[in-house]
Amino acid sequence: MAVLDTNILINYYFEEISKIPRGSYNEEAIANYIVSIAEQYHLDYQRDEMNNVIVYKKATKGYEDHEALMLEAHMDMVNEKNNDSHHDFENDSLDLYVEDGFLHATGTTLGADDGYGVCYMLAILTEKNIKHPPLECVFTVQEEVGLFGAFGIDASLLKAKRMIGLDSEKEGVTCTSSSGGVDVKITKPIHKQDNVSPVYTLEVKGLLGGHSGDCIHKARGNANKLAARVLYHMLRNGIDIRLIEINGGLKNNAIPRECVVSFASESIQEEIEEIVNSCYQDIKKELEISDPHVEIYLYEEECDYCIQSKDSEAIISIMYLAPNGMIEQSQVIPHLTTLSLNMGVVYTSDEEVIIDYSIRSPLKSARDELAMQLDMVASLFNGYTEKSGDYPGWDYDPHSLLRKQLKDFYKEYAHQELKEIATHGGLETGVFKGKIPELDIVTIGPNMADIHIPDERLDIQSFVDTFELLVKFIETL
């Protein structure tokens, strides 16, 4: 039974797509549904091997000579649920409910990110009374796991040079730029030997962490860098260190909250403890605002092997020297980070230690410079780097005609100023801008909260109001 008023077309479509499992890499069924709608309404479409779908709708009468407009949203959602939930994301429908004017899903993510955009496009494609220029509605896959669907789109199938991105979380706000990025892995080969020395474990924990696009400017502690700092202070003070393992962080785009290091040492235990405690006191003072719950522990372990001293010192030196954090801020947009890097993951295998970085900037040249710095640091200690996953950014365009049109329309329609924001995160808008450099882009979305976690919710009235605004704006184009 529907919980939304399905006489409203976008509500009907949200109910329908919520019956279809559509986590990342599992978009075939939702793509089938979109294609079935296109066929039902005799709309031309293209579908690729990834299950990206582009649906075309001819201009309404009087708009035939208007410039084409592209609308875009991703089909996939993040599959997260509470520990006590028995929901099967591969087979079950979402269990929708309404509370205090917000739409939720019981015990799971809601998929409003980016289900709202999918519903907006389906409604525009199937509603006969909307006036519009030629439309290209782009439904992508695998956005939540790396923007892969957008990367896979054949841009030759798109003629529009204007785009409205429908992947936003705040009514009355439009995004003006997003960051590009590249992943860089530093690899340091290691040689192991037998060990009969005492073994210690150094543990850094209690940090807040956060997404490296959203939180890198907040100067939160990076557990991997803090562990390297403590280890380097030991080396400077003559402490014998032969690493056994160093492992920290879970994803290269998340600021690591924990790092655990095991090492062998013949040095006096009290001297080791004194240096660790001294570093801990300094770090606690430095992070008392950003990470008030940081903790550093040292305790004894046992292990019959270790990494040779020379390799251990090289690993510690690379981690200590390699840059991390916010590097530059925008000269145009206040408080916007425009260049950063995050030492997100460090892990040890049988033959090497890997340090996995995420570098972000809308400018490729700036990303390349940081990647070269990492390569230089690695090469100083007989390590090497590999780059992957390079994706373009969407740089701020001070002359955007579409943004001016949206701002003027919003002021007249809503009787208030449209708020402009920029993000240091990566968006599909950046990928499409890279494929179509002349693309003029704005974004529109309703109020949502707590996306990507089971508390995700969608403001139902904002969902409806923002759609009405979108339709009226399209009529002006």
VENGICOR-V230647 format. One record per residue. N is the residue number from 0. RES is the residue in one small letter. PHI is phi in radians with two decimals (999 if undefined). OMEGA is omega in radians with two decimals (999 if undefined). D_FIRST is the distance of its C-alpha to the first C-alpha in Angstrom with 2 decimals. Layout:
# VENGICOR-V230647
N	RES	PHI	OMEGA	D_FIRST
N	RES	PHI	OMEGA	D_FIRST
This chain:
# VENGICOR-V230647
0	m	999	-3.10	0.00
1	a	-1.20	3.06	3.81
2	v	-1.80	3.10	6.54
3	l	-1.77	3.06	9.23
4	d	-1.34	-3.04	10.87
5	t	-1.39	2.94	10.56
6	n	-1.20	3.02	13.71
7	i	-1.55	-2.93	15.45
8	l	-1.06	-3.13	16.14
9	i	-1.15	3.07	16.39
10	n	-1.14	3.10	12.99
11	y	-1.02	-3.11	11.60
12	y	-1.18	3.11	13.87
13	f	-1.15	3.06	13.07
14	e	-1.04	-3.08	9.42
15	e	-1.19	-3.09	11.16
16	i	-1.25	3.10	14.04
17	s	-1.26	3.05	12.24
18	k	-1.45	-3.00	11.35
19	i	-1.90	3.04	15.15
20	p	-1.01	-3.04	17.66
21	r	-2.64	3.00	20.29
22	g	-1.19	3.13	22.81
23	s	-0.97	-3.07	26.37
24	y	1.32	-3.13	28.10
25	n	-2.21	-3.02	24.84
26	e	-1.75	-3.07	24.05
27	e	-1.04	-3.09	24.70
28	a	-1.16	3.13	21.13
29	i	-1.22	3.05	20.20
30	a	-1.13	3.07	23.59
31	n	-1.01	-3.13	22.85
32	y	-1.11	-3.14	19.74
33	i	-1.11	3.11	21.92
34	v	-1.10	3.13	24.68
35	s	-1.10	3.08	22.54
36	i	-1.14	3.13	21.67
37	a	-1.03	-3.13	25.40
38	e	-1.18	3.13	26.44
39	q	-1.04	-3.09	24.12
40	y	-1.76	3.06	25.70
41	h	1.00	3.12	29.13
42	l	-1.77	3.07	29.60
43	d	-1.21	3.11	32.22
44	y	-2.67	3.02	31.24
45	q	-2.25	3.10	32.88
46	r	-2.32	-3.11	31.49
47	d	-1.80	-3.07	33.76
48	e	-1.17	3.13	34.17
49	m	-1.40	-3.04	32.34
50	n	1.51	2.88	29.21
51	n	-1.09	-3.14	29.91
52	v	-2.27	3.00	28.87
53	i	-2.06	3.11	30.61
54	v	-2.00	-3.09	29.34
55	y	-1.86	3.05	31.88
56	k	-2.33	-3.10	31.50
57	k	-1.18	-3.13	34.64
58	a	-1.11	3.03	35.73
59	t	-1.34	-3.07	34.96
60	k	-0.99	-3.12	37.96
61	g	1.65	-3.13	40.49
62	y	-1.96	-3.01	39.29
63	e	-1.07	-3.10	40.83
64	d	-1.69	3.09	43.67
65	h	-1.38	3.13	41.65
66	e	-1.14	-3.13	41.47
67	a	-1.09	3.14	38.49
68	l	-2.21	3.09	35.74
69	m	-1.81	2.96	33.85
70	l	-1.95	-3.04	30.38
71	e	-2.57	3.04	29.43
72	a	-2.70	3.09	26.70
73	h	-1.81	-3.09	26.08
74	m	-1.39	-2.99	23.22
75	d	-1.37	3.08	23.65
76	m	-2.25	3.07	22.42
77	v	-1.44	3.13	24.08
78	n	-1.64	3.07	22.72
79	e	-2.29	3.14	23.47
80	k	-2.53	3.07	22.06
81	n	-1.21	-3.10	23.37
82	n	-1.04	-3.10	25.80
83	d	-1.59	-3.14	23.72
84	s	-1.47	3.09	20.61
85	h	-1.81	-3.10	20.18
86	h	-1.11	3.09	18.01
87	d	-1.84	-3.06	19.45
88	f	-1.18	3.13	19.64
89	e	-1.43	-3.01	20.97
90	n	-2.33	-2.98	18.11
91	d	-1.58	2.94	14.95
92	s	-1.27	3.02	12.00
93	l	-1.24	3.13	12.11
94	d	-1.69	-3.04	10.21
95	l	-1.40	2.98	9.74
96	y	-2.66	-3.11	10.59
97	v	-1.97	3.09	12.79
98	e	-2.57	3.09	16.24
99	d	0.95	3.08	19.24
100	g	1.45	-3.14	18.13
101	f	-2.01	3.05	17.48
102	l	-1.60	3.14	14.63
103	h	-2.25	2.92	15.01
104	a	-2.15	-3.05	14.01
105	t	-1.13	3.02	14.68
106	g	1.28	-3.07	18.22
107	t	-2.41	2.93	18.50
108	t	-1.08	-3.06	19.44
109	l	-1.62	-3.08	16.91
110	g	1.39	3.00	18.64
111	a	-1.07	2.93	19.06
112	d	-1.59	0.14	22.55
113	d	-2.18	3.13	22.59
114	g	-1.08	-3.13	19.12
115	y	-1.08	-3.13	19.83
116	g	-1.17	3.08	22.89
117	v	-1.07	-3.13	21.24
118	c	-1.16	3.10	18.75
119	y	-1.01	-3.10	21.74
120	m	-1.19	3.12	23.73
121	l	-1.07	3.13	21.19
122	a	-1.17	3.13	20.76
123	i	-1.15	3.14	24.56
124	l	-1.21	-3.01	25.14
125	t	-1.87	3.11	23.00
126	e	-1.43	-3.04	23.58
127	k	-1.48	-2.99	26.76
128	n	-1.69	3.12	27.99
129	i	-1.59	3.08	28.67
130	k	-1.55	-3.05	32.39
131	h	-2.83	2.99	33.38
132	p	-1.32	3.05	36.17
133	p	-0.98	-3.05	35.88
134	l	-1.99	2.98	32.96
135	e	-2.17	-3.10	32.71
136	c	-1.69	-3.01	29.26
137	v	-1.87	3.11	29.73
138	f	-1.95	-3.06	27.00
139	t	-1.83	3.11	28.71
140	v	-2.04	2.93	28.19
141	q	0.99	3.09	29.54
142	e	-1.19	-3.01	30.00
143	e	-1.24	-3.10	29.18
144	v	-1.98	3.09	31.88
145	g	2.49	3.11	34.70
146	l	1.07	-2.97	33.90
147	f	-1.15	3.13	34.71
148	g	-1.10	3.11	32.67
149	a	-1.06	3.08	34.41
150	f	-1.05	-3.04	37.70
151	g	-1.45	-3.12	37.03
152	i	-1.09	3.03	36.30
153	d	-1.44	-3.04	39.15
154	a	-1.16	3.12	40.21
155	s	-1.19	3.11	42.17
156	l	-1.45	-3.08	38.91
157	l	-1.99	3.14	38.48
158	k	-1.88	-3.06	40.74
159	a	-1.16	3.05	39.30
160	k	-2.03	3.05	41.36
161	r	-2.22	-3.06	38.82
162	m	-2.45	2.95	35.63
163	i	-1.92	3.09	32.72
164	g	-1.45	-3.10	31.20
165	l	-1.93	3.10	27.53
166	d	-2.52	-3.05	27.56
167	s	-2.40	-2.97	28.39
168	e	-2.14	-3.03	27.18
169	k	-2.51	3.09	28.74
170	e	-1.19	3.11	28.57
171	g	1.37	-3.09	32.04
172	v	-2.29	3.01	33.50
173	t	-2.22	3.13	34.78
174	c	-1.50	-3.08	36.25
175	t	-2.01	3.11	39.81
176	s	-2.93	3.06	40.70
177	s	-2.49	-3.07	39.69
178	s	-1.59	2.88	41.79
179	g	-1.59	-3.11	42.85
180	g	-2.80	3.04	43.65
181	v	-2.67	3.07	45.48
182	d	-1.68	3.10	45.58
183	v	-2.25	3.06	49.04
184	k	-1.90	2.99	49.97
185	i	-1.64	3.10	53.35
186	t	-2.04	3.05	54.74
187	k	-2.09	3.07	57.76
188	p	-1.06	-3.10	59.25
189	i	-2.26	3.07	60.44
190	h	-2.20	-3.08	63.07
191	k	-1.81	3.12	62.81
192	q	-2.56	3.08	65.57
193	d	-1.17	-3.13	66.18
194	n	-2.33	3.02	65.88
195	v	-2.20	-3.11	67.77
196	s	-1.46	3.03	67.27
197	p	-1.02	-3.10	65.07
198	v	-2.12	3.14	61.43
199	y	-2.23	3.01	59.25
200	t	-2.08	3.06	55.60
201	l	-1.83	-3.09	54.78
202	e	-2.20	3.05	51.21
203	v	-1.91	-3.09	49.72
204	k	-2.69	3.07	46.38
205	g	1.47	-3.13	44.49
206	l	-1.46	-3.11	44.02
207	l	-1.36	-3.11	41.00
208	g	1.17	-3.12	40.73
209	g	2.20	3.14	38.12
210	h	-1.25	-3.06	37.33
211	s	-1.25	3.03	40.62
212	g	-1.46	-3.06	39.39
213	d	-1.54	-2.91	38.05
214	c	-2.10	-3.03	40.48
215	i	-1.11	-3.11	43.76
216	h	-1.39	-3.07	45.39
217	k	-1.52	3.05	44.84
218	a	1.00	3.09	47.75
219	r	-1.30	-3.11	45.91
220	g	-1.14	3.06	47.85
221	n	-1.83	-3.03	47.55
222	a	-1.03	-3.14	48.10
223	n	-1.16	3.12	49.80
224	k	-1.18	3.13	52.24
225	l	-1.17	3.08	52.97
226	a	-1.09	3.12	53.77
227	a	-1.10	3.12	56.07
228	r	-1.07	-3.14	57.75
229	v	-1.10	3.14	58.59
230	l	-1.10	-3.13	59.86
231	y	-1.17	3.09	61.99
232	h	-1.12	3.05	63.57
233	m	-1.10	3.14	64.55
234	l	-1.02	-3.12	66.18
235	r	-1.05	-3.11	68.05
236	n	-1.70	3.01	69.44
237	g	1.39	3.13	70.72
238	i	-1.33	3.06	68.09
239	d	-1.28	3.12	67.96
240	i	-2.28	2.96	64.43
241	r	-2.18	-3.08	63.42
242	l	-1.04	2.98	59.67
243	i	-1.95	3.06	57.81
244	e	-2.60	2.96	54.25
245	i	-2.41	-3.06	52.45
246	n	-2.45	3.14	48.66
247	g	-2.72	3.09	46.45
248	g	1.40	-3.11	43.16
249	l	-2.03	-3.14	40.07
250	k	-2.41	-3.09	39.51
251	n	-1.26	3.10	42.06
252	n	-1.73	3.07	39.81
253	a	-2.10	3.10	39.32
254	i	-1.14	-3.01	42.19
255	p	-1.19	-3.13	43.18
256	r	-1.64	-3.08	42.89
257	e	-2.44	3.02	44.99
258	c	-2.58	-3.13	48.00
259	v	-2.17	-3.12	50.02
260	v	-2.18	3.00	53.59
261	s	-1.91	3.14	55.90
262	f	-2.62	3.05	59.60
263	a	-1.74	-3.12	62.98
264	s	-2.76	3.03	65.90
265	e	-1.67	-3.11	69.50
266	s	-1.26	-3.12	69.60
267	i	-1.20	-3.04	70.06
268	q	-1.04	-3.11	66.78
269	e	-1.09	3.12	67.68
270	e	-1.21	3.09	68.28
271	i	-1.08	-3.11	64.89
272	e	-1.09	-3.13	63.19
273	e	-1.12	-3.14	65.15
274	i	-1.19	3.12	64.02
275	v	-1.05	-3.12	60.37
276	n	-1.14	3.12	60.48
277	s	-1.09	3.10	62.28
278	c	-1.09	-3.13	59.69
279	y	-1.05	3.14	56.89
280	q	-1.10	3.10	58.44
281	d	-1.12	-3.10	58.78
282	i	-1.14	3.10	55.21
283	k	-1.02	-3.14	53.82
284	k	-1.18	-3.11	55.78
285	e	-1.17	-3.06	54.71
286	l	-1.85	-3.03	50.99
287	e	-1.13	3.09	50.93
288	i	-1.64	-3.03	48.64
289	s	-1.36	-3.07	46.44
290	d	-2.47	-3.03	46.22
291	p	-1.18	-3.07	47.49
292	h	-1.90	3.12	46.40
293	v	-1.06	3.12	48.20
294	e	-2.37	3.07	49.98
295	i	-2.30	-3.11	52.64
296	y	-2.08	2.99	53.81
297	l	-2.33	3.10	56.68
298	y	-2.56	-3.04	57.11
299	e	-1.50	3.11	59.12
300	e	-2.41	3.04	57.97
301	e	-2.43	3.06	59.70
302	c	-2.85	-3.05	59.82
303	d	-1.74	3.05	62.55
304	y	-2.50	3.08	62.07
305	c	-2.76	3.07	61.76
306	i	-1.54	-3.11	61.87
307	q	-1.00	-3.04	65.36
308	s	-1.00	-3.09	66.53
309	k	-1.06	3.12	66.94
310	d	-1.18	3.13	63.41
311	s	-1.09	3.12	62.05
312	e	-1.12	3.12	63.90
313	a	-1.15	3.14	62.67
314	i	-1.08	3.14	59.00
315	i	-1.07	-3.13	59.42
316	s	-1.16	3.10	61.32
317	i	-1.04	-3.10	58.75
318	m	-1.14	-3.13	55.94
319	y	-1.27	-3.07	58.12
320	l	-1.40	-3.03	59.39
321	a	-1.07	-3.11	56.29
322	p	-1.17	-3.14	54.65
323	n	-2.83	3.03	51.22
324	g	1.75	3.12	49.06
325	m	-1.24	-3.14	49.08
326	i	-1.90	-3.10	52.08
327	e	-2.44	3.00	51.79
328	q	-2.05	-3.09	49.95
329	s	-1.15	3.01	49.55
330	q	-1.56	-3.08	52.41
331	v	-1.93	-3.06	50.11
332	i	-1.88	-3.08	46.83
333	p	-1.00	3.01	47.43
334	h	1.18	3.12	46.33
335	l	-1.58	3.04	44.89
336	t	-1.26	-3.14	45.98
337	t	-2.01	3.09	47.28
338	l	-2.70	3.12	48.72
339	s	-2.71	2.99	47.86
340	l	-2.58	-3.04	47.83
341	n	-2.28	3.03	46.26
342	m	-1.35	-2.93	47.85
343	g	-1.39	-3.05	44.48
344	v	-2.40	2.95	45.35
345	v	-2.25	3.11	48.59
346	y	-2.58	-3.04	48.87
347	t	-2.01	3.03	51.72
348	s	-1.99	-3.10	52.15
349	d	-1.14	-2.99	55.18
350	e	-2.13	-3.07	57.04
351	e	-2.83	2.96	55.73
352	v	-1.95	-3.12	53.97
353	i	-1.92	3.05	51.26
354	i	-2.09	-2.96	50.46
355	d	-1.87	-3.08	47.32
356	y	-1.92	2.87	47.07
357	s	-2.01	3.10	44.62
358	i	-1.88	-3.11	46.52
359	r	-2.26	2.95	44.90
360	s	-3.01	3.02	46.33
361	p	-1.20	-3.09	45.55
362	l	-1.79	-3.13	49.13
363	k	-1.08	-3.12	49.94
364	s	-1.08	3.14	53.57
365	a	-1.21	3.08	52.68
366	r	-1.09	-3.12	50.48
367	d	-1.12	3.14	53.33
368	e	-1.11	3.12	55.86
369	l	-1.14	3.11	53.97
370	a	-1.09	3.11	53.50
371	m	-1.19	3.08	57.27
372	q	-1.09	3.11	57.96
373	l	-1.10	3.13	55.98
374	d	-1.12	3.13	57.86
375	m	-1.14	3.13	61.18
376	v	-1.07	-3.13	60.41
377	a	-1.08	-3.07	59.36
378	s	-1.18	3.10	62.48
379	l	-1.08	-3.08	64.79
380	f	-2.14	3.07	63.85
381	n	1.05	2.99	63.68
382	g	-1.89	3.12	59.93
383	y	-2.60	-3.11	58.03
384	t	-2.14	3.03	54.81
385	e	-2.35	3.11	52.17
386	k	-1.80	3.08	49.84
387	s	-2.76	3.00	46.41
388	g	1.10	-3.14	43.15
389	d	-1.20	3.09	44.86
390	y	-2.31	-3.01	42.44
391	p	-1.37	3.04	43.41
392	g	-1.79	3.08	42.78
393	w	-2.04	-3.06	42.10
394	d	-1.39	-3.13	45.08
395	y	-1.06	3.12	45.13
396	d	-1.93	-3.11	46.27
397	p	-1.18	-3.08	48.08
398	h	-1.92	-3.11	48.33
399	s	-1.10	3.10	44.68
400	l	-1.24	-3.11	44.37
401	l	-1.11	3.12	40.58
402	r	-1.15	3.08	40.31
403	k	-1.09	3.12	42.79
404	q	-1.09	3.13	40.80
405	l	-1.17	3.14	37.59
406	k	-1.10	3.14	39.53
407	d	-1.13	3.13	41.16
408	f	-1.10	-3.06	37.93
409	y	-1.12	3.13	36.09
410	k	-1.11	3.13	38.99
411	e	-1.31	-3.06	38.96
412	y	-1.34	-3.03	35.18
413	a	-1.79	3.12	34.32
414	h	1.05	3.04	37.84
415	q	-2.74	-3.10	38.23
416	e	-1.40	3.03	39.48
417	l	-1.30	3.14	37.34
418	k	-1.50	3.11	37.76
419	e	-1.83	3.06	39.04
420	i	-2.28	3.03	38.52
421	a	-2.35	-3.10	39.71
422	t	-2.22	3.04	38.69
423	h	-1.60	3.07	40.77
424	g	-1.47	3.10	37.84
425	g	-1.57	-3.14	37.43
426	l	-2.28	3.06	35.00
427	e	-1.09	3.09	34.26
428	t	-0.97	3.12	36.03
429	g	-1.14	3.12	39.22
430	v	-1.13	3.14	38.84
431	f	-1.18	3.07	38.39
432	k	-1.12	3.09	41.29
433	g	-1.17	3.13	43.38
434	k	-1.33	-3.09	42.63
435	i	-2.25	-3.00	43.17
436	p	-0.99	-3.11	45.67
437	e	-1.47	-3.10	45.74
438	l	-1.13	3.07	41.98
439	d	-1.75	-2.91	41.30
440	i	-2.21	2.86	38.12
441	v	-2.32	3.07	35.94
442	t	-2.25	3.14	32.58
443	i	-2.47	3.10	29.76
444	g	-2.84	3.11	26.67
445	p	-1.54	3.10	24.45
446	n	-1.32	3.04	24.75
447	m	-2.36	3.12	23.43
448	a	-2.59	3.02	24.73
449	d	0.96	3.10	25.44
450	i	-1.13	3.10	24.57
451	h	1.36	3.07	25.25
452	i	-2.30	-3.07	24.50
453	p	-1.09	3.08	21.48
454	d	-1.47	-3.11	21.92
455	e	-0.92	-3.14	21.05
456	r	-2.61	-3.10	19.31
457	l	-2.14	3.08	18.96
458	d	-1.25	-3.00	20.07
459	i	-1.13	-3.14	17.45
460	q	-1.16	3.10	20.21
461	s	-1.13	3.07	22.58
462	f	-0.98	-3.14	20.21
463	v	-1.27	-3.09	20.26
464	d	-1.08	-3.10	23.92
465	t	-1.20	3.06	25.19
466	f	-1.12	3.12	23.72
467	e	-1.07	3.09	25.49
468	l	-1.09	-3.14	28.61
469	l	-1.04	-3.12	28.46
470	v	-1.09	-3.14	28.26
471	k	-1.13	3.13	31.14
472	f	-1.18	3.13	33.17
473	i	-1.05	3.12	32.80
474	e	-1.11	3.13	34.09
475	t	-1.49	-3.03	37.27
476	l	-1.70	999	37.95
